[in-house]
Amino acid sequence: MLQTFLFATYTLVALFFLDATHREGEAQGGQWDLMRILGMLLCLVWPLLLVHVAVLAYRRRQAN
């Protein structure tokens, strides 16, 4: 149950930022260049980095 909730939360955050990035690109002319594609990919990756930092902080807390 917790994994489902976490996955759903991650998906919602990623979709929110993907939508914002897509709309921003459309407002700038809608060209699909390398930077726009990279921005879309980073929208999917950065929440994983946040999870990674949270796990590391939890492990350090448990070690002390």
Secondary structure, DSSP 8 states (H G I E B T S, - for coil): -HHHHHHHHHHHHHHHHHHHHHHHHHHTT----HHHHHHHHHHHHHHHHHHHHHHHHHHHHHH-
